[in-house]
Every structure is written in C-alpha cells, then in structure tokens.
C-alpha cells in the first residue's frame, strides 16, 4: 500500500513526531513509488505532518501557504475555511487533483477540501504541472496529495487548543497492536469557532478507524471515516476600481439568515500492496464516499438608495463517488534499470439535488435586520442529476541506462463521459426540462530527461538537471449552481514544458529552480450571462514563469532551518473574446485576474523535540489585476506569522499568531457573485497543547 510503504521509509529515519527533520524527504505522488525528490524530473514540495502540528495548523490554507509559488488564502465560494488554490498562476478549483490517501476528494467533481483532516496528516505532497499520464483527467494542472497519519509516536496522543473568535478544537488518536501483524488506530477531531465575519461560525466533528495488516509478504489497509463539516456562510464583498465598496463593512455578513455550507460524509478506503514475484508487485486502491450536502448561499446585487438586492440558492446535493486504481510496478534490468508502472483506473460519481432560488432586498442602514430563508418567497424550483465516469489505462517507464541519466515517458488513454439532466420552474411559469451529454476519448502523455552531474564528492550530494514535456485533457465542469442551463462545454487541453535544477550540498543546503510554460485551450471561466453567473470556454491561455527555493539546515543544529523562495508568474489570455452580459470584450493579451506576478516567501524555524522552539514566516504577493480588461489592480500585500513551542517530556505547547500585520487583502474573487471578493481573515492567535502517552 503506497502511503504505508512511504510511511515506513520515513519512520526508519525520523525522530519522534514532535521534531522536524530538514532535507530528509520522500515523495511518492510524482511516480507512484517512494523516491528522493532530487531524482524526480518535476517541481515538487513536501509538507510534513510534524511541521503542521508544530505550527498549530487548522486549515488547508495555513498548511500550504509557505509552499513556493502556491497561491492560497482563507476563504472562497466553498466557505471561509476553504481556499481556492493556485499553481503556476492558474487558480481554478477543478484544474487540480486533490487526494486523500490516493483517492480524489470529491471524486470526478470539484475537489472537496473539507475531506482533508489537516490536523491529523502524515504529510502533504505537491506536484506542479499536468500529471495526466499516471493520474488521469483530474490532474490537469497539478496535484496536492494528502496522506493520513497511520502511526502514533507512542500509544496515542491528545491535543486540545483554542484561540481567537471563540475557537475551541481537539484531536486525539490511539493505536493498538492486535497480534503480531495487525495494527488498529482510532482517531477523532472536533472544532468549533464563531468565525471572524458576523454569523459565520463553523463546526467539525470527524472520526477515523484505520486497520493495517501484514498478510504474508503483502500489506493491506482499511480506513473507514465519517464527519460533519458545517460552515455558516459569509458573503463576499463588492469591489469597484480595485477597492472595497465603502457601503459594505468588512466584517459584516449580508447573507440570508440561515446561510450555510454543510457536508455530512462517510466513506471507506482500502489499499493493498502485494509482491507477485521478484521485482513485481501489485498495488490497489479502492474507495467509496457519500457526501450529503446542504448549500444555502446568497450574493449581493445592485445598490439603489441604500437598499441592496440579493439573490440566492438553497440546494441539497447528494454526491456519491467510487474510485478504483490497480497497477503493477515492475523493476527489471535490460540495458540499464527500468521501473515500469502500468494499470487502469476508474472514477465514477453521481450528484443529485433539488432546491430553490430566491430574491430579497435589505436595507444597509437597517443591518443586521436580514430576513431568514423561511421569510422569503420562493422564486423558482430547480433540480439536476449529473453522472460522470472517468476510465483510463496507463503505462509509464523510468529507464536508467547509466547511473547519471534517467529517461522517462509514458501514455494514458482516457474515456470520459458525462450525462446531465436538469429542470427549472419559475413560480407561476412553465416547467423547463433540459439535458446534455458528452463523451470524450483522448491520450495524455509525458517525456522527461534527468541528468545527474554532481562529481563523486562527499560535500556535494546532488546536482541534477531535468526537462519534461506533458500533455493532458479534462472534461469541462458545468455550473451546477445554475444547472438548469444543462450545458456541457468542450474539453480543456493543456501542454507544458518544464526545466529545472535540484542541488544538495554539505548535507545542509538545498536549491530547487524550475522554469515552465503551460498552454491551455478551452479553459472554462466564469462569465456574467445577463445577471446570471455562467461558464464558458475561454479560447487559449498561456502560463509561464520561474520559481526558486533555497533551504539551509545547519549540520551542527539540525532542528534549525531557513527557507526562502521566489516565484514569477506571467498568466495571460492568448485568444479570448468574452461575452459579458451581451457585450463582447476582447481580452487577448491581457493578464488573468487575481494572479500575482511576483511571490516571495521566507521562513526561519527552530524545531527541537524538547525545550524552546519557534518560527517566523512572511509572504509577499505583488500587484494583481482585478478584472479581465486589466483596468483595475489590487495593491501588493505582505502577510506574516510567528509562533513559539515548548517541548517538555511527552508534552508540546504551541502558540501561534497569524496575519500579525492585520492586512485585509483580497484572497480570491467569487466565481458566482460578479465583482465580489473574499478578504483575508484578520489578525488571530491560537494555543494548543499535545500530550503523547
């Protein structure tokens, strides 16, 4: 089983969970087998669970904010705790594959980041650029793969914490060895917070049961989980001319009373790893997940004489997904060393939903006098049924003919189909039934070269150069909030070229540099269709740039580290004429919205297992364009965090402060509410204590 094997490799060299070891990494996502990142011909990053716990991390945004070139921030259309992630200048929910233990969260639909148990992970791996050969149509522009924590440093642990906005949280885990070859682990998480916006409290309750068994030479694991994640919905705020509209206060929530996003999820994942013969093993991942959702949201409209018009949707989707991946890993010697991976995968999902649309007015002067959903007349009834099936077969080979050279390449053939039916009925109007379906079949592929140029010297561990080419396609995602249109757009295509250098020296210095260009065709973007949010294919886009990261972990003080990174992203429309409510707008050559041209981050950390430790981290994001016509810009911003730790015997105390400069910058734009944005959470503090027993 892939995550368990990687965990065994890491545990063989890792100290207790409370310490962080620098420059000791294993990445499995890029190749489906454990490998040192310097031997992966692709830009990658790893965030360990120990790091997350020493920084008191509670959200996906906080977990990923220090990864070089990764754009994130707290808040999106999916709620105040969930970000819209960006890689290489592309910030689109469904363009990246997000997995938990190798299983796509959200199945064939948009990634469901609420399924990631951030405070109980072994690690998170990030692989940049298209990964269609091994992972299919969902890994269109990159991957973020999370791996569950399956081992306790001792018998178990208990973590209790709290912080700003009445935050209270707790995490616990305990494991038992059942006979010699079986390990059972139980874990649970609870969280409550009032939220920084009015009426935006959230609650999380989660439980996991993990059984790992050795059956002869093989390993099998089963993880069953259930959780409820409820976020009270908070409206994005209107922006004009690159600044917030002054009539709307930054911390107020103008959503209908009772607005919320809720997930009630249960599922199971089984993973197996069995050797079949010398140099041959079978790996298999099988999962089923069901997500019962409630989505009640409203968005602001035009302001007339101190009265703002709002429109919203209340809908209850029921999402079921099934995932199966089986592949063989073959290591053989034929004119050099080969690692062949070949197999097939199936992702199936269905979402059924019924709901209503509604409109209401509210007086800005009368805030917080906002009606509840039950007080608002129903405007329309709507329902949809969306079914998607992704099936693919793949083969990939990494061939090392000589010690200093590895050649990689492979292909994947995918058959993807979607059937969407919807109904809409305005109150007093006729029932309108619509449907659409589409089947696409195409190849994805990649080729790479990795050259190891380091001379055989004790002080220089690696000086590796690489280049790769990748192509991938994916079906377009429909707008299920307005599914009564029932239109499935054309598939999206991407082609990328990346080159880079990875160096390691004196067992304490690391340098990673990459240069890339990624070209998109038919990318799906949000548009205004006469006041109704919609989606369209956006012609062609180009994403290019370079990223660099340097790390230092002194040999004489292994618990200390210094990291600095810089990214330059140039994301542009190459050819796109947008229909904005009946007005044609040619934005060819313009930069994409919300993409910072320059990104800089730095972090200094001292992370001993015992005694005093701490960290300081800073992030800078350069100027961004707010609209497609590039007439409005958002100012650069800097955000910084700091924390302190105290380890004493089996206990660890963590105190953190985030956004200490209290910068209320824009983190992302709503894809539903036109010209409306989500702002960064304010300055906040938290403390937690962990006891291992």
QUIVEN-V909646 format. One record per residue. N is the residue number from 0. RES is the residue in three letters. SS is DSSP state (a for helix, b for strand, c for the rest). PSI is psi in whole degrees, 0 to 359 (NA if undefined). OMEGA is omega in whole degrees, -180 to 180 (none if undefined). Layout:
n;res;ss;psi;omega
N;RES;SS;PSI;OMEGA
N;RES;SS;PSI;OMEGA
This chain:
n;res;ss;psi;omega
0;UNK;c;126;-167
1;UNK;a;307;-179
2;UNK;a;324;-178
3;UNK;a;321;178
4;UNK;a;317;179
5;UNK;a;322;179
6;UNK;a;321;179
7;UNK;a;320;179
8;UNK;a;317;-178
9;UNK;a;320;-179
10;UNK;a;333;-179
11;UNK;a;334;-177
12;UNK;a;356;-172
13;UNK;c;147;172
14;UNK;c;186;178
15;UNK;c;158;-172
16;UNK;c;334;-175
17;UNK;c;348;-180
18;UNK;c;155;177
19;UNK;c;122;178
20;UNK;c;128;-178
21;UNK;c;152;175
22;UNK;c;12;175
23;UNK;c;96;-173
24;UNK;c;150;170
25;UNK;c;132;178
26;UNK;b;133;-180
27;UNK;c;342;-171
28;UNK;c;322;-173
29;UNK;c;332;-174
30;UNK;c;358;-175
31;UNK;c;19;174
32;UNK;c;147;-178
33;UNK;c;131;-177
34;UNK;b;145;172
35;UNK;c;131;-177
36;UNK;a;332;-179
37;UNK;a;342;179
38;UNK;a;17;177
39;UNK;c;120;-178
40;UNK;c;60;-176
41;UNK;c;148;175
42;UNK;c;125;-179
43;UNK;b;165;173
44;UNK;b;151;179
45;UNK;b;131;173
46;UNK;b;118;-176
47;UNK;b;154;176
48;UNK;a;325;178
49;UNK;a;320;176
50;UNK;a;313;-178
51;UNK;a;318;-177
52;UNK;a;327;178
53;UNK;a;346;178
54;UNK;c;9;177
55;UNK;c;36;-173
56;UNK;c;134;-179
57;UNK;c;345;-176
58;UNK;c;160;177
59;UNK;a;320;-180
60;UNK;a;313;179
61;UNK;a;329;-179
62;UNK;a;327;-171
63;UNK;a;0;-170
64;UNK;c;341;-179
65;UNK;c;9;175
66;UNK;c;128;-175
67;UNK;c;127;175
68;UNK;c;357;180
69;UNK;c;122;-177
70;UNK;b;123;-179
71;UNK;c;173;179
72;UNK;c;155;-177
73;UNK;c;115;175
74;UNK;c;139;177
75;UNK;b;185;176
76;UNK;c;344;179
77;UNK;c;5;176
78;UNK;b;166;-173
79;UNK;c;340;-178
80;UNK;c;354;-174
81;UNK;c;128;-176
82;UNK;c;168;165
83;UNK;c;113;-171
84;UNK;c;148;179
85;UNK;b;133;174
86;UNK;b;137;178
87;UNK;c;25;180
88;UNK;c;2;178
89;UNK;b;121;-178
90;UNK;c;87;-176
91;UNK;c;127;-172
92;UNK;a;314;-170
93;UNK;a;10;-179
94;UNK;a;351;-178
95;UNK;c;147;174
96;UNK;b;124;175
97;UNK;b;125;-176
98;UNK;b;158;168
99;UNK;b;116;-178
100;UNK;c;40;176
101;UNK;c;359;-177
102;UNK;b;128;179
103;UNK;b;122;175
104;UNK;c;123;-173
105;UNK;c;359;179
106;UNK;c;228;-179
107;UNK;c;6;-180
108;UNK;c;190;179
109;UNK;c;144;179
110;UNK;c;133;179
111;UNK;c;89;-174
112;UNK;a;343;178
113;UNK;a;343;-179
114;UNK;a;353;-179
115;UNK;c;116;178
116;UNK;c;81;-168
117;UNK;a;323;-176
118;UNK;a;10;178
119;UNK;a;50;-178
120;UNK;b;153;171
121;UNK;b;319;179
122;UNK;b;166;172
123;UNK;b;132;177
124;UNK;b;138;179
125;UNK;b;127;176
126;UNK;b;124;-172
127;UNK;b;145;179
128;UNK;c;168;-178
129;UNK;c;141;-180
130;UNK;c;36;-173
131;UNK;a;333;-175
132;UNK;a;311;-178
133;UNK;a;336;-170
134;UNK;a;356;172
135;UNK;c;196;-168
136;UNK;c;338;-178
137;UNK;c;332;-179
138;UNK;c;56;-170
139;UNK;c;322;-176
140;UNK;c;11;179
141;UNK;b;173;-177
142;UNK;b;145;168
143;UNK;b;111;-175
144;UNK;b;123;179
145;UNK;b;143;-179
146;UNK;b;129;-176
147;UNK;b;152;173
148;UNK;c;118;-176
149;UNK;c;359;-180
150;UNK;c;140;173
151;UNK;c;146;176
152;UNK;c;327;174
153;UNK;c;223;178
154;UNK;c;332;-179
155;UNK;b;182;180
156;UNK;b;159;174
157;UNK;b;129;179
158;UNK;b;129;176
159;UNK;b;139;-178
160;UNK;b;173;178
161;UNK;b;171;-179
162;UNK;b;202;-177
163;UNK;c;154;178
164;UNK;c;38;177
165;UNK;c;35;179
166;UNK;b;130;174
167;UNK;b;131;-178
168;UNK;b;157;178
169;UNK;b;146;178
170;UNK;b;139;177
171;UNK;b;153;178
172;UNK;b;149;178
173;UNK;b;140;-180
174;UNK;b;152;179
175;UNK;b;142;173
176;UNK;b;115;-180
177;UNK;b;102;-172
178;UNK;c;198;-171
179;UNK;c;329;-169
180;UNK;c;11;-177
181;UNK;b;135;178
182;UNK;b;127;179
183;UNK;b;132;178
184;UNK;b;131;174
185;UNK;b;138;178
186;UNK;b;155;-180
187;UNK;b;155;-179
188;UNK;b;140;173
189;UNK;b;142;-179
190;UNK;b;140;173
191;UNK;b;136;177
192;UNK;b;146;177
193;UNK;c;344;-179
194;UNK;c;155;-176
195;UNK;c;339;174
196;UNK;c;153;176
197;UNK;c;138;174
198;UNK;c;41;179
199;UNK;c;37;176
200;UNK;c;158;179
201;UNK;b;154;-179
202;UNK;b;143;177
203;UNK;b;132;170
204;UNK;b;128;-176
205;UNK;b;143;174
206;UNK;b;140;180
207;UNK;b;142;172
208;UNK;b;121;-176
209;UNK;b;125;177
210;UNK;b;122;178
211;UNK;b;129;-177
212;UNK;b;142;172
213;UNK;b;121;179
214;UNK;b;96;-174
215;UNK;c;231;-180
216;UNK;c;355;-175
217;UNK;b;173;-180
218;UNK;b;140;175
219;UNK;b;143;180
220;UNK;b;145;178
221;UNK;b;130;177
222;UNK;b;117;175
223;UNK;b;137;-176
224;UNK;b;157;175
225;UNK;b;142;178
226;UNK;b;161;172
227;UNK;b;128;179
228;UNK;b;111;-179
229;UNK;b;125;176
230;UNK;b;124;172
231;UNK;b;128;-170
232;UNK;c;136;175
233;UNK;c;133;-175
234;UNK;c;144;165
235;UNK;c;164;-175
236;UNK;b;142;-180
237;UNK;b;142;176
238;UNK;b;139;174
239;UNK;b;136;-180
240;UNK;c;25;178
241;UNK;c;9;178
242;UNK;b;159;180
243;UNK;b;139;176
244;UNK;c;124;-168
245;UNK;c;336;-179
246;UNK;c;342;-175
247;UNK;c;118;-179
248;UNK;c;145;-169
249;UNK;c;327;-175
250;UNK;c;6;-180
251;UNK;c;153;-179
252;UNK;c;115;-175
253;UNK;c;15;-180
254;UNK;c;158;174
255;UNK;c;143;179
256;UNK;b;136;-176
257;UNK;c;1;179
258;UNK;c;135;-179
259;UNK;b;162;169
260;UNK;b;122;-176
261;UNK;b;136;175
262;UNK;b;128;173
263;UNK;b;105;-165
264;UNK;b;140;167
265;UNK;b;151;-178
266;UNK;b;178;179
267;UNK;b;145;178
268;UNK;b;130;172
269;UNK;b;140;-180
270;UNK;b;139;-177
271;UNK;b;147;177
272;UNK;b;113;-176
273;UNK;b;126;172
274;UNK;b;135;179
275;UNK;b;329;179
276;UNK;b;179;180
277;UNK;c;120;179
278;UNK;c;6;-179
279;UNK;b;131;175
280;UNK;b;154;179
281;UNK;b;131;176
282;UNK;b;138;-176
283;UNK;b;139;175
284;UNK;b;130;-179
285;UNK;b;135;-179
286;UNK;b;157;171
287;UNK;b;136;-179
288;UNK;b;140;173
289;UNK;b;133;-175
290;UNK;b;109;175
291;UNK;b;118;-173
292;UNK;b;153;168
293;UNK;b;124;-178
294;UNK;b;111;176
295;UNK;b;110;-176
296;UNK;b;150;172
297;UNK;b;150;-176
298;UNK;b;149;-176
299;UNK;b;146;177
300;UNK;b;215;-176
301;UNK;b;149;177
302;UNK;b;126;-180
303;UNK;b;113;176
304;UNK;c;39;179
305;UNK;c;3;177
306;UNK;b;132;-178
307;UNK;b;132;176
308;UNK;b;137;179
309;UNK;b;150;174
310;UNK;b;148;-176
311;UNK;b;176;-180
312;UNK;b;136;171
313;UNK;b;119;-173
314;UNK;b;150;-178
315;UNK;c;86;178
316;UNK;c;148;172
317;UNK;b;111;-171
318;UNK;b;124;176
319;UNK;b;139;-180
320;UNK;b;147;180
321;UNK;b;138;-179
322;UNK;b;136;176
323;UNK;b;129;175
324;UNK;b;125;177
325;UNK;b;131;180
326;UNK;b;157;176
327;UNK;b;140;172
328;UNK;b;120;-176
329;UNK;b;119;174
330;UNK;b;121;-178
331;UNK;b;164;179
332;UNK;b;118;177
333;UNK;c;102;-173
334;UNK;c;43;-176
335;UNK;c;184;-178
336;UNK;b;134;178
337;UNK;b;143;165
338;UNK;b;105;-179
339;UNK;b;134;175
340;UNK;b;123;180
341;UNK;b;140;-180
342;UNK;b;199;-179
343;UNK;b;159;-178
344;UNK;b;150;177
345;UNK;b;126;173
346;UNK;b;122;-179
347;UNK;b;142;178
348;UNK;b;152;176
349;UNK;b;135;176
350;UNK;b;125;176
351;UNK;b;140;-177
352;UNK;b;151;171
353;UNK;b;148;179
354;UNK;b;191;-179
355;UNK;b;158;168
356;UNK;b;151;-177
357;UNK;b;158;178
358;UNK;b;145;177
359;UNK;b;160;177
360;UNK;b;151;175
361;UNK;b;149;179
362;UNK;b;127;179
363;UNK;c;324;-180
364;UNK;c;336;-178
365;UNK;c;7;-180
366;UNK;c;136;10
367;UNK;c;34;179
368;UNK;c;88;-178
369;UNK;c;134;-177
370;UNK;c;154;173
371;UNK;b;166;-177
372;UNK;a;322;-178
373;UNK;a;345;180
374;UNK;a;357;-175
375;UNK;c;131;177
376;UNK;c;144;177
377;UNK;b;132;179
378;UNK;b;323;179
379;UNK;b;161;172
380;UNK;b;141;-177
381;UNK;b;153;176
382;UNK;b;159;176
383;UNK;b;161;177
384;UNK;b;112;-176
385;UNK;b;125;180
386;UNK;b;130;-179
387;UNK;b;141;177
388;UNK;b;122;176
389;UNK;b;120;178
390;UNK;b;137;-178
391;UNK;b;153;174
392;UNK;b;139;-173
393;UNK;b;158;177
394;UNK;b;132;-179
395;UNK;b;143;-180
396;UNK;b;133;168
397;UNK;b;115;-174
398;UNK;b;124;178
399;UNK;b;90;-178
400;UNK;b;327;175
401;UNK;b;165;-172
402;UNK;c;327;-173
403;UNK;c;3;-174
404;UNK;b;132;172
405;UNK;b;128;177
406;UNK;b;131;-179
407;UNK;b;153;177
408;UNK;b;156;178
409;UNK;b;179;-180
410;UNK;b;161;179
411;UNK;b;136;177
412;UNK;b;122;-177
413;UNK;b;140;173
414;UNK;b;112;-177
415;UNK;b;138;180
416;UNK;b;152;179
417;UNK;b;138;174
418;UNK;b;126;-177
419;UNK;b;124;173
420;UNK;b;145;-176
421;UNK;b;158;175
422;UNK;b;148;177
423;UNK;b;139;-178
424;UNK;b;106;173
425;UNK;b;143;179
426;UNK;c;122;-177
427;UNK;c;358;-179
428;UNK;c;180;-179
429;UNK;c;157;174
430;UNK;b;127;-179
431;UNK;b;121;179
432;UNK;b;131;178
433;UNK;b;158;178
434;UNK;b;159;177
435;UNK;b;155;176
436;UNK;b;155;-180
437;UNK;b;140;174
438;UNK;b;132;180
439;UNK;b;139;178
440;UNK;b;127;-177
441;UNK;b;167;179
442;UNK;b;145;164
443;UNK;b;158;-179
444;UNK;b;169;177
445;UNK;b;158;174
446;UNK;b;144;-177
447;UNK;b;157;175
448;UNK;b;131;176
449;UNK;b;124;-179
450;UNK;b;127;180
451;UNK;b;113;-173
452;UNK;c;0;-178
453;UNK;c;129;173
454;UNK;c;161;-177
455;UNK;c;79;179
456;UNK;b;146;-178
457;UNK;c;328;-173
458;UNK;c;343;-178
459;UNK;b;106;-177
460;UNK;b;328;-177
461;UNK;b;142;170
462;UNK;b;81;-171
463;UNK;b;135;178
464;UNK;b;144;-179
465;UNK;b;160;172
466;UNK;b;143;177
467;UNK;b;156;173
468;UNK;b;136;-178
469;UNK;b;145;174
470;UNK;b;149;-178
471;UNK;b;160;174
472;UNK;b;163;178
473;UNK;b;151;174
474;UNK;c;150;179
475;UNK;c;143;179
476;UNK;c;128;177
477;UNK;c;164;176
478;UNK;c;96;-175
479;UNK;a;345;174
480;UNK;a;325;177
481;UNK;a;51;-171
482;UNK;a;349;-179
483;UNK;a;344;174
484;UNK;a;331;172
485;UNK;c;51;178
486;UNK;c;127;176
487;UNK;c;119;-175
488;UNK;c;178;-179
489;UNK;c;150;178
490;UNK;c;153;177
491;UNK;b;149;180
492;UNK;b;148;175
493;UNK;b;146;175
494;UNK;b;136;-177
495;UNK;b;152;172
496;UNK;b;133;-179
497;UNK;b;139;173
498;UNK;b;152;-178
499;UNK;b;177;180
500;UNK;b;140;175
501;UNK;b;118;-178
502;UNK;b;146;176
503;UNK;b;133;-176
504;UNK;b;147;175
505;UNK;c;20;-179
506;UNK;c;27;-179
507;UNK;c;346;180
508;UNK;b;141;176
509;UNK;b;139;177
510;UNK;b;124;177
511;UNK;b;128;179
512;UNK;b;136;177
513;UNK;b;147;176
514;UNK;b;137;-173
515;UNK;b;158;165
516;UNK;b;129;-179
517;UNK;b;124;-178
518;UNK;b;131;-179
519;UNK;b;149;172
520;UNK;b;133;179
521;UNK;c;27;179
522;UNK;c;138;-179
523;UNK;b;128;179
524;UNK;b;159;-180
525;UNK;b;142;177
526;UNK;b;166;175
527;UNK;b;114;180
528;UNK;b;79;179
529;UNK;c;40;-179
530;UNK;c;351;178
531;UNK;b;130;179
532;UNK;b;139;179
533;UNK;b;180;179
534;UNK;b;153;177
535;UNK;b;159;172
536;UNK;b;134;-168
537;UNK;c;35;177
538;UNK;c;237;-177
539;UNK;b;143;176
540;UNK;b;158;178
541;UNK;b;131;178
542;UNK;b;120;177
543;UNK;b;162;180
544;UNK;b;193;178
545;UNK;b;153;-179
546;UNK;b;146;179
547;UNK;b;141;177
548;UNK;b;132;174
549;UNK;b;140;180
550;UNK;b;144;178
551;UNK;b;124;173
552;UNK;c;102;-173
553;UNK;c;136;-179
554;UNK;c;326;-178
555;UNK;c;353;180
556;UNK;c;73;-170
557;UNK;c;338;-179
558;UNK;c;352;-179
559;UNK;b;150;178
560;UNK;b;153;175
561;UNK;b;127;-179
562;UNK;b;139;175
563;UNK;b;138;-179
564;UNK;b;153;179
565;UNK;b;140;177
566;UNK;b;138;175
567;UNK;b;118;-177
568;UNK;b;131;177
569;UNK;b;98;-177
570;UNK;b;120;-174
571;UNK;b;150;165
572;UNK;b;128;176
573;UNK;b;316;179
574;UNK;b;111;-179
575;UNK;c;124;172
576;UNK;b;114;-174
577;UNK;b;138;174
578;UNK;b;103;-178
579;UNK;b;86;179
580;UNK;c;37;179
581;UNK;c;352;178
582;UNK;b;124;180
583;UNK;b;131;-178
584;UNK;b;117;178
585;UNK;b;111;-178
586;UNK;c;17;179
587;UNK;c;130;-179
588;UNK;c;345;179
589;UNK;c;158;176
590;UNK;b;150;176
591;UNK;c;149;-179
592;UNK;c;151;170
593;UNK;c;15;-179
594;UNK;c;111;177
595;UNK;c;134;180
596;UNK;c;324;-179
597;UNK;b;138;178
598;UNK;b;129;179
599;UNK;b;139;175
600;UNK;b;152;179
601;UNK;b;148;178
602;UNK;b;133;172
603;UNK;b;135;-174
604;UNK;b;143;171
605;UNK;b;117;-169
606;UNK;c;69;177
607;UNK;c;155;176
608;UNK;c;334;-179
609;UNK;c;150;177
610;UNK;b;196;-176
611;UNK;b;141;175
612;UNK;b;185;179
613;UNK;b;178;180
614;UNK;b;156;170
615;UNK;b;132;-178
616;UNK;b;143;179
617;UNK;b;147;178
618;UNK;b;137;176
619;UNK;b;134;175
620;UNK;b;126;-177
621;UNK;c;188;-177
622;UNK;c;141;177
623;UNK;b;150;173
624;UNK;b;140;-176
625;UNK;c;326;-176
626;UNK;c;162;-177
627;UNK;c;334;179
628;UNK;c;357;178
629;UNK;c;22;180
630;UNK;c;340;-178
631;UNK;c;142;-180
632;UNK;b;157;173
633;UNK;b;137;-176
634;UNK;c;152;174
635;UNK;c;160;178
636;UNK;b;159;175
637;UNK;b;136;180
638;UNK;b;138;180
639;UNK;b;151;-178
640;UNK;b;163;175
641;UNK;b;155;179
642;UNK;b;162;177
643;UNK;b;148;179
644;UNK;b;152;175
645;UNK;b;114;177
646;UNK;b;129;-179
647;UNK;b;105;-177
648;UNK;c;232;-179
649;UNK;c;5;-175
650;UNK;b;149;177
651;UNK;b;123;176
652;UNK;b;131;-180
653;UNK;b;128;175
654;UNK;b;127;-177
655;UNK;b;151;171
656;UNK;b;133;-177
657;UNK;b;147;-176
658;UNK;c;54;-174
659;UNK;c;339;175
660;UNK;c;356;179
661;UNK;c;43;179
662;UNK;c;122;-175
663;UNK;c;56;-177
664;UNK;c;165;176
665;UNK;b;131;177
666;UNK;b;326;176
667;UNK;b;163;178
668;UNK;b;144;177
669;UNK;c;140;175
670;UNK;c;359;-179
671;UNK;c;310;179
672;UNK;c;118;-177
673;UNK;c;133;178
674;UNK;c;41;178
675;UNK;b;143;-171
676;UNK;b;160;174
677;UNK;b;137;-177
678;UNK;b;156;178
679;UNK;c;142;174
680;UNK;c;152;-179
681;UNK;c;181;175
682;UNK;c;137;-178
683;UNK;b;155;-177
684;UNK;b;153;179
685;UNK;b;154;175
686;UNK;b;146;176
687;UNK;b;154;178
688;UNK;b;137;179
689;UNK;b;134;177
690;UNK;b;125;178
691;UNK;b;133;-176
692;UNK;c;NA;none
